[in-house]
Amino acid sequence: MELQTLSSPLHKKELVVRLTDERDLFFLYTLRLGEEDFQSLKTQQGLLVDFAAFPQKFVDLLEMCIREEHKEMPKFILHFVSQGSYTNERTTGMLNVIETNPFKHLTHLSLKFIPGTDSDVKKYLADCLKQLKDTNALLQQRLEHTDTDLNQRLQQTQETLSSKTIELDNHKAEWSARLNEMSAKHKNEMATEKEKMLQMQSNFQQKQERDRKDLEQAHMKIVKQLESRLYEFEGSNKVCLD
């Protein structure tokens, strides 16, 4: 359904409502309601709104019907009646906005629609085709824009990834160099400490050897002194015995 409010060259406003069906491209009914026609409609159906407020009130009624459409017991319903002629040509149709209650159905609004002529249907189909082409062109433009945007984002992501990869490789190389440096330093320190320990061990062994020799020499000296005294003592005893 399509609503239009048109202004004629004589500054008279006209409400245009078109009924179409996406499943039937040749289904086209039109309502043209001028201010004078609306006054007659207002009087006949007891409407309480003026012509300027009618389009929005009509939309409000349609939205209420749409909200109630899938309910088990809808309060507001749309009812379109069209009787075909014996020549399979469509006649006028009535669109009724009905409020239901347990007592009766109340028709809030009843609008008369005229079936589109061949010229109207062709123009409608041409408009649909143009709208379809415009929509397709817009979608194509959006697709190209999206594709360009995605390519730019992909390129930026790849550049960021490449930069981060280089940065990571630099960090790895830096840490590897530091690790090798620390490992070499540790090996040098261990070798130095080992050399010191070996030197200390050698010095200790040499000192032990010197001390042992000194003790042996001192011991031999004492033994010789004792042997000398013993020899002298034995000589003195022999003289005394003689």
C-alpha positions in Angstrom: 0.0 0.0 0.0 1.3 3.4 -0.9 0.0 6.8 0.2 0.7 10.1 -1.5 -0.5 13.6 -0.7 -0.4 15.7 -3.9 -1.0 19.4 -4.6 -2.6 20.4 -7.9 -1.9 23.6 -9.8 -5.0 25.0 -8.3 -3.6 24.5 -4.8 -6.0 21.7 -4.1 -4.6 18.8 -2.1 -5.4 15.2 -3.1 -4.7 12.0 -1.2 -3.6 9.1 -3.4 -3.6 5.5 -2.1 -2.5 2.6 -4.2 -3.1 -1.1 -3.4 -0.7 -3.6 -4.9 0.3 -7.2 -4.4 3.9 -8.4 -4.8 2.5 -11.9 -5.8 0.4 -10.4 -8.5 2.1 -7.6 -10.4 -1.1 -6.8 -12.3 -3.1 -6.2 -9.1 -3.5 -2.4 -8.9 -6.2 -0.4 -7.3 -6.2 3.3 -6.7 -8.0 5.8 -4.5 -7.9 9.5 -5.3 -9.5 11.5 -2.5 -9.7 15.3 -2.8 -10.8 17.7 -0.1 -14.3 18.0 -1.5 -14.6 14.2 -1.8 -13.3 13.9 1.7 -16.0 16.2 3.0 -18.7 13.9 1.5 -16.9 10.8 3.0 -16.7 12.5 6.4 -20.4 13.3 6.4 -21.4 9.8 5.1 -19.2 7.8 7.6 -19.3 10.2 10.5 -15.5 10.8 10.6 -14.2 13.2 13.3 -11.0 14.3 11.7 -10.3 16.9 9.0 -8.6 16.3 5.7 -5.2 17.4 6.9 -5.2 14.8 9.7 -6.9 12.0 7.8 -3.7 10.5 6.1 -2.0 10.0 9.5 -5.1 8.6 11.1 -5.6 6.2 8.2 -2.0 5.1 8.6 -2.6 4.6 12.4 -5.6 2.4 11.6 -3.6 0.3 9.1 -0.8 -0.2 11.7 -3.3 -1.4 14.3 -4.6 -3.9 11.8 -1.0 -5.1 11.0 -0.3 -5.5 14.8 -3.5 -7.5 15.2 -3.0 -9.6 12.0 -1.4 -12.7 13.5 -3.4 -12.8 16.7 -5.9 -15.6 17.2 -8.8 -13.1 17.7 -7.7 -9.8 16.1 -9.5 -6.7 17.3 -8.9 -4.8 14.0 -8.9 -6.3 10.6 -8.6 -5.1 7.0 -11.2 -6.5 4.5 -10.9 -5.8 0.8 -13.8 -6.8 -1.5 -13.5 -6.9 -5.3 -16.0 -8.5 -7.6 -14.8 -9.6 -11.0 -17.1 -9.2 -14.1 -18.0 -11.9 -16.6 -15.3 -10.6 -18.9 -12.6 -11.3 -16.1 -12.2 -7.5 -15.7 -11.8 -6.2 -12.2 -14.5 -3.8 -10.9 -14.3 -1.4 -8.0 -13.1 -2.6 -4.7 -13.9 -1.6 -1.1 -11.3 -1.5 1.6 -12.9 -1.7 5.0 -11.2 -1.2 8.4 -13.3 -3.3 10.8 -13.2 -3.5 14.6 -14.5 -6.8 15.9 -16.1 -7.6 19.2 -18.4 -10.5 20.5 -21.5 -8.5 19.6 -20.9 -7.2 16.1 -18.3 -6.0 13.6 -17.9 -2.2 13.4 -16.7 -0.7 10.2 -14.6 2.4 11.1 -13.8 3.3 7.6 -14.8 2.2 4.1 -12.9 3.4 1.1 -13.7 2.8 -2.6 -10.8 1.9 -4.9 -10.8 1.9 -8.7 -9.0 -0.8 -10.6 -6.0 0.4 -12.7 -6.4 0.6 -16.4 -3.9 -1.0 -18.8 -2.1 2.3 -18.9 -2.0 2.6 -15.1 -0.7 -1.0 -14.8 2.0 -0.4 -17.4 3.0 2.8 -15.7 3.0 1.0 -12.3 5.1 -1.8 -13.7 7.5 0.7 -15.3 7.8 2.5 -11.9 8.4 -0.9 -10.2 11.1 -1.7 -12.8 12.7 1.7 -12.4 12.6 1.4 -8.6 14.1 -2.1 -8.9 16.9 -0.8 -11.1 17.5 2.1 -8.8 17.6 -0.2 -5.8 19.9 -2.6 -7.7 22.2 0.3 -8.6 22.2 1.5 -5.0 23.0 -2.0 -3.8 25.7 -2.3 -6.4 27.1 1.0 -5.3 27.0 -0.1 -1.6 28.5 -3.5 -2.6 31.4 -1.7 -4.4 31.8 0.7 -1.4 31.8 -2.2 1.0 34.2 -4.2 -1.2 36.6 -1.2 -1.3 36.2 -0.7 2.4 36.9 -4.3 3.2 39.9 -4.4 0.9 41.3 -1.3 2.6 40.7 -2.9 6.0 42.3 -6.1 4.8 45.3 -4.2 3.5 45.6 -2.3 6.8 45.2 -5.5 8.8 47.9 -7.2 6.6 50.2 -4.2 7.1 49.6 -4.2 10.8 50.2 -8.0 10.9 53.4 -7.6 8.9 54.6 -4.8 11.2 53.8 -6.8 14.3 55.6 -9.8 12.8 58.7 -7.8 12.2 58.5 -6.3 15.7 58.1 -9.8 17.1 61.0 -11.1 15.1 63.1 -8.2 16.3 62.2 -9.0 19.9 63.0 -12.6 19.4 66.4 -11.8 17.9 67.1 -9.3 20.8 66.1 -11.8 23.4 68.1 -14.6 21.6 71.2 -12.3 21.6 70.7 -11.5 25.2 70.3 -15.1 26.1 73.4 -16.1 24.2 75.3 -13.3 25.8 74.1 -14.3 29.3 74.9 -18.0 28.5 78.4 -17.1 27.3 79.0 -14.9 30.4 77.8 -17.6 32.6 80.1 -20.1 31.0 83.0 -17.7 31.4 82.2 -17.2 35.0 81.9 -20.9 35.6 85.2 -21.5 33.8 86.9 -18.8 35.9 85.4 -20.2 39.2 86.5 -23.7 38.2 90.0 -22.4 37.4 90.1 -20.7 40.8 89.0 -23.8 42.6 91.6 -25.9 40.8 94.2 -23.3 41.6 93.2 -23.3 45.3 93.2 -27.1 45.3 96.7 -27.2 43.8 97.9 -24.6 46.3 96.4 -26.6 49.1 98.0 -29.8 47.9 101.4 -28.1 47.5 101.1 -26.7 51.0 100.2 -30.1 52.4 103.2 -31.6 50.6 105.5 -28.9 52.0 104.0 -29.3 55.5 104.4 -33.1 55.3 108.1 -32.7 54.2 108.7 -30.2 57.0 107.2 -32.6 59.5 109.2 -35.5 58.2 112.4 -33.4 58.4 111.6 -32.3 61.9 110.8 -35.9 62.9 114.1 -37.2 61.4 116.0 -34.4 63.2 114.4 -35.3 66.5 115.1 -39.0 65.9 118.8 -38.3 65.1 119.0 -36.1 68.2 117.6 -38.9 70.3 119.8 -41.5 68.8 122.8 -39.2 69.4 121.8 -38.8 73.1 121.2 -42.5 73.4 124.7 -43.2 72.0 126.3 -40.8 74.4 124.3 -42.2 77.3 125.4 -45.7 76.4 129.0 -44.6 76.2 128.8 -42.9 79.6 127.3 -46.1 81.2 130.1 -48.2 79.7 132.8 -46.0 81.2 131.1 -46.2 84.6 131.0 -49.9 84.5 134.6 -50.2 83.6 
